[in-house]
Amino acid sequence: MQKEIEKKKALEALKEKIKSLTKYNEVVIVNDYDIDSCASASILWRILKKNGVNVKHITLSKGYEEIIAQKLKKMNPEKIVIVDYVPGRKFIDELSDMNITILDHHMHEEFLEKVDYYTTMDYIDLYAALSYWLYHAAKDFGIKNVEWLGRLGCFWDKCMENTEFYEKDIYKKEMEKMLPFNIMTSFSQTKGASKMVEIFDSSSSFEEAYEKVISDYDYIHAKKVFDEELQDVMFSRKAYPDIKLNIYFVKTRFKHMRVFVDYITYQSEGTQVFILNEITRFKFSFRTTLDINLVEILRKLAKKFPNFTGGGHKKACGALLFGENVEELLNEFIKEYKKAIQ
């Protein structure tokens, strides 16, 4: 009962935020490159457009924030809405004079108080995609037929088990059907995500969007690369079966390793750590099905390693390491991880 009360409060607060956005004449929606963010951007686009707002999309990702900040300054929109993305402090400072609202579902970040900031986690400790919340809010704004977008966003955030979309073994049954969307956004990142949002905006069903994706030249090329590289990723696995931990070292032509992270994680139990060597830095993805808090572990690591930063959800986190001490960091992670599972 308490969860339902909290869920209702989170949804009502989100509706109020959306209602305030409909008062603007011009809005730019800024989304990340993953499926939840693309789906969220498309649902919000539908809501605002129906309410007479002139809406544009921009895709960004970490590493490209400075470029996007400059673009937004040139556009100088009446309102900027960032969906499903926690921007860096520098990005927020860069746009301090602009009118920004953030709609999110990640754990609360204090430095975002500089802007109009909403996250579902302030109302309920429920691991659910932002597109799920926006799908439910859309009904109050006269938007129908977006359940498929909410469901698709939930699948790749592996929060479906917290929603009415969940059923036993759904990841195994629907993995291959959902995979093209993840491949599309992950291969060319901002380019793929921009194209994905266009496909979502112009589609009225999952089936229509699916056909557009699998017939796209960029997807066909990316799928071939994915199949080749998946074998190498699996071969790199360093397993710790006694503590249900697997560590993978990724080399990929994809702009981000998340396509492998999701595909492997959703078919696994325990904790998975993926490491991508980007020459000047190491990129990490942490995923777990165990009852532990990955964010707390990463915060402890950040105190010991000044060149390490990361965050996200209890069950899913991303991080960056600037420097060569990756083995030392992994050893420390394993120590903290063992304490957590005990």
C-alpha atoms as one frame of an Amber mdcrd trajectory, in Angstrom:
protein
   0.000   0.000   0.000   2.827   2.421   0.886   4.506   1.775  -2.464   1.286
   2.624  -4.290   0.989   5.913  -2.365   4.597   6.797  -3.208   4.091   5.790
  -6.830   1.046   8.042  -7.100   2.973  10.998  -5.593   5.831  10.494  -8.072
   3.407  10.374 -10.990   1.430  13.429  -9.863   4.632  15.425  -9.405   5.757
  14.424 -12.890   2.428  15.529 -14.371   2.846  18.933 -12.720   6.307  19.293
 -14.264   4.961  18.370 -17.694   2.027  20.770 -17.289   4.486  23.613 -16.619
   6.331  22.728 -19.852   3.179  23.063 -21.971   3.140  26.812 -21.214   6.217
  27.422 -23.378   6.089  28.156 -27.097   9.445  26.540 -27.907  11.129  23.574
 -26.200  14.272  21.610 -27.037  14.312  18.052 -25.665  17.803  16.759 -24.925
  18.076  12.975 -24.686  20.805  10.417 -24.086  21.618   7.706 -26.624  19.969
   4.729 -24.846  16.526   3.284 -25.573  14.811   4.570 -22.432  15.988   8.108
 -23.124  14.944   7.935 -26.804  11.533   6.529 -25.857  11.128   9.185 -23.140
  12.004  11.954 -25.591   9.414  10.655 -28.059   6.619  10.395 -25.478   7.340
  13.917 -24.206   7.489  15.180 -27.815   3.987  13.796 -28.400   2.632  15.440
 -25.236   4.124  18.859 -25.906   3.266  18.863 -29.604  -0.375  18.010 -28.875
  -0.445  20.986 -26.511   0.754  23.409 -29.192   4.457  23.562 -28.281   7.100
  23.789 -31.010   9.496  20.935 -30.109  12.981  19.999 -31.334  15.285  17.118
 -30.375  19.016  17.009 -29.609  20.941  13.861 -28.614  24.006  13.936 -26.396
  26.175  11.580 -24.361  29.055  11.883 -21.935  32.126  13.164 -23.719  30.047
  15.357 -26.055  28.489  17.687 -23.494  30.638  20.698 -24.386  29.669  20.459
 -28.070  25.980  20.160 -27.220  26.215  23.073 -24.780  27.550  25.297 -27.569
  24.753  24.157 -29.917  22.120  24.940 -27.307  23.589  28.396 -26.740  23.356
  29.144 -30.469  19.771  27.866 -30.612  18.892  29.843 -27.481  15.531  28.073
 -26.962  12.868  29.322 -24.584  13.104  26.058 -22.626  15.503  23.073 -22.475
  14.285  19.726 -21.123  16.860  17.018 -20.420  15.357  13.526 -20.170  16.856
  10.412 -18.575  20.340  11.874 -18.278  22.475  13.144 -15.409  24.668  15.876
 -16.936  28.054  16.767 -15.513  28.603  19.828 -13.306  30.512  21.555 -16.090
  27.567  21.161 -18.485  25.163  22.684 -15.949  27.561  25.547 -15.214  28.019
  26.162 -18.949  24.262  26.610 -19.370  23.652  28.419 -16.071  21.920  31.334
 -17.818  19.471  29.099 -19.702  16.047  27.807 -18.640  16.565  24.080 -17.937
  14.336  21.336 -16.558  15.615  17.800 -15.928  13.221  14.836 -15.898  14.986
  11.771 -14.563  14.709   8.480 -12.669  18.256   8.101 -11.308  19.391   8.569
  -7.705  19.295  12.180  -6.488  22.322  14.324  -7.354  22.662  17.418  -5.139
  24.562  19.572  -7.654  21.542  19.483  -9.992  19.644  21.702  -7.554  20.945
  24.624  -9.639  18.225  23.821 -12.187  14.586  22.724 -12.126  15.222  19.089
 -11.244  12.801  16.159 -10.987  13.673  12.520 -10.352  11.244   9.740  -9.453
  13.736   8.494  -6.850  12.838  11.481  -4.654   9.368   9.990  -4.264   9.830
   6.226  -4.464  12.745   3.803  -4.326  11.558   1.952  -7.422  13.851   0.923
 -10.259  11.687   1.915 -13.235  12.507   3.575 -16.547  11.577   7.212 -17.120
   9.655   6.191 -20.245   7.451   4.020 -17.998   6.485   7.037 -15.880   5.978
   9.248 -18.939   3.772   6.599 -20.561   1.455   6.695 -17.522   1.519  10.505
 -17.357   0.726  10.831 -21.076  -2.852   9.658 -20.573  -3.697  12.850 -18.675
  -2.539  14.929 -21.638  -4.690  13.152 -24.218  -1.908  10.944 -25.568  -2.785
   7.345 -26.353  -0.962   4.434 -27.978   2.449   4.945 -26.323   2.449   1.834
 -24.147   4.874   0.178 -26.582   7.383   2.998 -25.983   7.109   2.672 -22.193
   7.492  -1.096 -22.436  10.490  -0.878 -24.769  12.239   1.614 -22.467  11.599
  -0.648 -19.482  13.121  -3.672 -21.190  16.601  -2.233 -21.587  16.696  -0.693
 -18.141  15.789  -4.119 -16.727  13.170  -2.517 -14.572  10.350  -4.413 -16.211
  10.037  -6.651 -13.150   8.791  -3.581 -11.235   6.028  -2.888 -13.768   2.868
  -4.478 -15.115   4.837  -5.476 -18.232   6.790  -8.181 -16.423   6.364 -11.890
 -16.989   8.617 -14.851 -16.202  11.620 -15.300 -18.539  10.610 -12.220 -20.551
  14.251 -11.270 -21.187  15.101 -14.644 -22.675  11.902 -14.723 -24.746  12.106
 -11.186 -26.143  15.858 -10.495 -26.178  16.382 -11.020 -29.904  13.259  -8.988
 -30.766  14.450  -6.035 -28.683  18.123  -6.259 -29.673  17.937  -4.245 -32.950
  16.896  -1.103 -31.050  19.878  -1.394 -28.710  22.298  -2.112 -31.577  21.013
   0.914 -33.496  21.663   3.404 -30.700  24.884   1.858 -29.404  26.788   1.588
 -32.680  26.833   5.230 -33.745  25.703   6.644 -30.390  24.431  10.206 -30.963
  23.793   9.618 -34.675  21.982   6.340 -34.008  19.972   7.813 -31.147  18.912
  10.795 -33.259  17.709   8.408 -35.949  15.976   6.270 -33.305  14.031   9.256
 -31.966  12.939  10.085 -35.535  11.744   6.489 -35.984   9.881   6.572 -32.678
   8.263   9.934 -33.469   7.052   8.703 -36.856   5.830   5.251 -35.702   2.513
   4.297 -34.157   3.464   0.778 -33.021   6.374  -1.429 -32.007   6.009  -3.434
 -35.219   6.242  -0.324 -37.400   9.331   0.940 -35.547  10.935  -2.524 -35.672
  10.576  -2.777 -39.459  12.112   0.678 -39.914  15.090  -0.243 -37.735  15.961
  -3.638 -39.261  15.740  -2.251 -42.818  18.096   0.648 -42.019  21.559   0.385
 -43.591  23.342   1.517 -40.411  21.622  -1.227 -38.419  22.465  -3.980 -40.930
  26.140  -3.022 -40.776  26.093  -2.695 -36.976  24.464  -6.120 -36.499  27.290
  -7.773 -38.443  29.862  -6.056 -36.207  27.916  -7.038 -33.065  27.866 -10.734
 -33.970  31.627 -10.758 -34.579  32.569  -8.870 -31.430  30.241 -10.716 -29.043
  32.409 -13.831 -29.355  35.528 -11.877 -28.333  33.783 -10.289 -25.341  32.651
 -13.686 -24.046  36.145 -15.093 -24.549  37.627 -12.284 -22.398  35.548 -13.221
 -19.341  37.343 -13.555 -16.018  35.030 -15.543 -13.742  34.781 -15.617  -9.928
  32.048 -18.255  -9.465  32.383 -18.379  -5.659  31.178 -14.757  -5.395  28.974
 -14.748  -8.534  31.143 -12.166 -10.294  32.243 -11.950 -13.935  34.617  -9.348
 -15.386  34.745  -8.718 -19.138  37.336  -6.723 -21.098  35.690  -5.185 -24.144
  37.225  -4.114 -27.440  34.653  -2.772 -29.824  33.925  -0.572 -32.815  30.656
   0.414 -31.166  30.638   3.928 -29.755  29.618   2.434 -26.428  29.801  -1.071
 -24.972  26.299  -0.992 -23.518  24.896  -3.211 -26.257  27.119  -6.042 -24.955
  26.517  -5.080 -21.332  22.754  -5.414 -21.700  22.771  -8.511 -23.882  25.036
 -10.471 -21.527  23.650  -9.133 -18.240  20.028  -9.938 -18.977  20.908 -13.592
 -19.480  23.080 -13.808 -16.356  22.767 -14.054 -12.593  25.073 -12.350 -10.102
  27.266  -9.335 -10.890  28.848  -8.375 -14.201  31.634  -5.790 -14.668  32.520
  -4.614 -18.179  35.669  -2.600 -18.925  36.396  -0.700 -22.119  39.896   0.707
 -22.718  39.476   4.088 -24.434  43.244   4.857 -24.470  43.013   8.008 -22.324
  40.550   6.437 -19.886  38.780   3.227 -18.890  34.998   3.073 -19.095  33.136
   0.742 -16.713  29.630  -0.690 -16.586  28.503  -2.466 -13.419  25.351  -4.623
 -13.273  23.983  -6.915 -10.567  20.947  -9.055  -9.758  22.064  -9.428  -6.132
  20.736  -7.494  -3.158  23.613  -5.001  -2.988  24.043  -1.285  -3.651  26.577
  -0.691  -6.434  26.396   3.094  -5.980  27.709   2.805  -2.410  30.610   0.635
  -3.567  31.531   3.117  -6.309  31.420   6.033  -3.866  33.891   4.215  -1.611
  36.168   3.607  -4.585  35.978   7.269  -5.615  37.311   8.293  -2.189  40.333
   6.017  -2.601  40.934   6.762  -6.291  40.713  10.495  -7.144  40.869   9.675
 -10.864  37.757   7.486 -10.650  34.146   8.700 -10.865  30.817   6.937 -11.283
  27.177   6.570 -10.282  23.707   5.456 -11.340  21.346   2.978  -9.696  21.760
   0.396  -6.943  21.706  -2.355  -9.547  23.306  -0.595 -12.526  26.154   1.925
 -12.643  28.591   3.507 -15.054  32.048   4.871 -14.237  35.245   6.337 -15.688
  38.859   5.831 -14.635  41.522   8.256 -15.862  44.900   6.550 -15.496  46.503
   3.141 -15.701  45.713   1.696 -12.252  42.796  -0.425 -13.455  44.033  -3.655
 -11.829  44.451  -1.901  -8.480  40.939  -0.491  -8.767  39.470  -3.898  -9.631
  41.166  -5.494  -6.627  39.665  -2.830  -4.384  36.264  -3.296  -6.026  36.358
  -7.029  -5.320  37.203  -6.347  -1.652  34.259  -3.962  -1.247  32.018  -6.244
  -3.264  32.755  -9.209  -0.981  31.867  -7.089   2.053  28.589  -6.061   0.379
  27.432  -9.585  -0.472  28.219 -10.762   3.058
